[in-house]
Amino acid sequence: MIDYILLSVAAFILTTVIEVGVAWLCKLRSERELGTVLLINVVTNPLLNYLMAINGYFHLVSQTFILILCLEAGVVLAEWRLLVYALRRRATRMLALSFGINACSFLAGLIVFW
């Protein structure tokens, strides 16, 4: 159990650093913009890890790469809508941002944890 908690914390830190960094590279520079990306991750990352843990514990669905991609797609959509709402920016730009930051953190997670 402790191993899972440490792994989840490490995944959260990695995801947050990557996503805030990529947002900064995409010209989101104000405290409000970067803070928004950070707060959105505080909601979506633990929820994703919790869903994966519950699924793993109860064996609800085969935990495959396809399942992970589907859950990540849900995160992209949720973060997109939250970014549009919080930052009042064009939806297409925020969708591209959400996809980009999540793709980068997903690939980083694959490299570090697999």
C-alpha positions as CSV (number, residue, x, y, z in Angstrom):
1,M,0.0,0.0,0.0
2,I,2.8,2.4,0.9
3,D,4.5,1.6,-2.5
4,Y,1.3,2.5,-4.3
5,I,1.0,5.8,-2.4
6,L,4.6,6.7,-3.2
7,L,4.1,5.8,-6.8
8,S,1.0,7.9,-7.0
9,V,2.7,10.9,-5.4
10,A,5.7,10.5,-7.8
11,A,3.3,10.3,-10.8
12,F,1.5,13.4,-9.6
13,I,4.7,15.4,-9.2
14,L,6.0,14.3,-12.6
15,T,2.7,15.1,-14.3
16,T,2.4,18.5,-12.6
17,V,6.0,19.6,-13.4
18,I,5.6,18.4,-17.0
19,E,2.2,19.9,-17.6
20,V,3.0,23.3,-16.0
21,G,6.3,23.4,-17.9
22,V,4.7,22.6,-21.2
23,A,2.0,25.2,-20.5
24,W,4.7,27.8,-19.9
25,L,6.4,26.8,-23.1
26,C,3.0,27.3,-24.8
27,K,3.0,30.9,-23.6
28,L,0.8,30.6,-20.5
29,R,3.0,32.7,-18.3
30,S,0.9,34.5,-15.6
31,E,0.5,33.1,-12.1
32,R,-3.2,32.7,-12.8
33,E,-2.7,30.7,-16.0
34,L,0.0,28.4,-14.5
35,G,-2.0,28.2,-11.2
36,T,-5.0,27.1,-13.2
37,V,-3.0,24.3,-14.9
38,L,-1.7,23.2,-11.5
39,L,-5.1,23.2,-9.8
40,I,-6.7,21.3,-12.7
41,N,-4.0,18.6,-12.2
42,V,-4.8,18.5,-8.5
43,V,-8.3,17.4,-9.5
44,T,-7.7,15.2,-12.5
45,N,-4.5,13.3,-11.7
46,P,-5.5,11.9,-8.3
47,L,-8.9,11.0,-9.8
48,L,-7.3,9.1,-12.7
49,N,-4.9,7.3,-10.3
50,Y,-7.9,6.4,-8.0
51,L,-9.9,5.0,-10.9
52,M,-6.9,2.9,-12.0
53,A,-6.4,1.7,-8.4
54,I,-10.1,0.8,-8.0
55,N,-10.1,-1.0,-11.3
56,G,-7.0,-2.9,-10.4
57,Y,-8.3,-3.9,-7.0
58,F,-11.7,-5.1,-8.1
59,H,-10.6,-6.3,-11.6
60,L,-13.6,-4.4,-13.2
61,V,-12.1,-4.1,-16.6
62,S,-8.9,-5.6,-18.1
63,Q,-6.2,-3.1,-17.3
64,T,-4.8,-2.7,-20.8
65,F,-3.1,0.1,-22.7
66,I,-6.4,0.8,-24.4
67,L,-8.1,1.4,-21.0
68,I,-5.3,3.8,-20.0
69,L,-5.6,5.6,-23.3
70,C,-9.4,5.9,-22.9
71,L,-9.0,7.3,-19.3
72,E,-6.4,9.7,-20.6
73,A,-8.7,10.9,-23.3
74,G,-11.3,11.6,-20.6
75,V,-8.7,13.6,-18.7
76,V,-7.9,15.6,-21.9
77,L,-11.6,16.4,-22.4
78,A,-12.1,17.3,-18.7
79,E,-9.0,19.5,-18.6
80,W,-10.0,21.1,-21.9
81,R,-13.4,22.2,-20.6
82,L,-11.9,23.4,-17.3
83,L,-9.2,25.4,-19.1
84,V,-11.8,27.1,-21.3
85,Y,-14.0,27.9,-18.3
86,A,-11.2,29.2,-16.1
87,L,-9.1,31.0,-18.6
88,R,-11.8,32.2,-21.0
89,R,-9.7,31.3,-24.1
90,R,-10.7,29.9,-27.4
91,A,-11.9,26.3,-27.1
92,T,-9.7,25.1,-30.0
93,R,-6.6,26.6,-28.5
94,M,-7.4,25.1,-25.1
95,L,-8.1,21.6,-26.7
96,A,-4.7,21.7,-28.4
97,L,-3.1,22.8,-25.1
98,S,-4.9,20.1,-23.1
99,F,-3.9,17.4,-25.7
100,G,-0.3,18.6,-25.8
101,I,0.3,18.9,-22.1
102,N,-1.3,15.5,-21.4
103,A,0.6,13.8,-24.3
104,C,3.9,15.1,-22.9
105,S,3.1,14.0,-19.3
106,F,1.8,10.6,-20.6
107,L,5.0,10.0,-22.6
108,A,7.1,11.1,-19.6
109,G,5.2,8.6,-17.4
110,L,5.8,5.8,-19.9
111,I,9.5,6.6,-19.9
112,V,9.9,6.9,-16.1
113,F,7.4,4.2,-14.9
114,W,7.5,1.5,-17.6
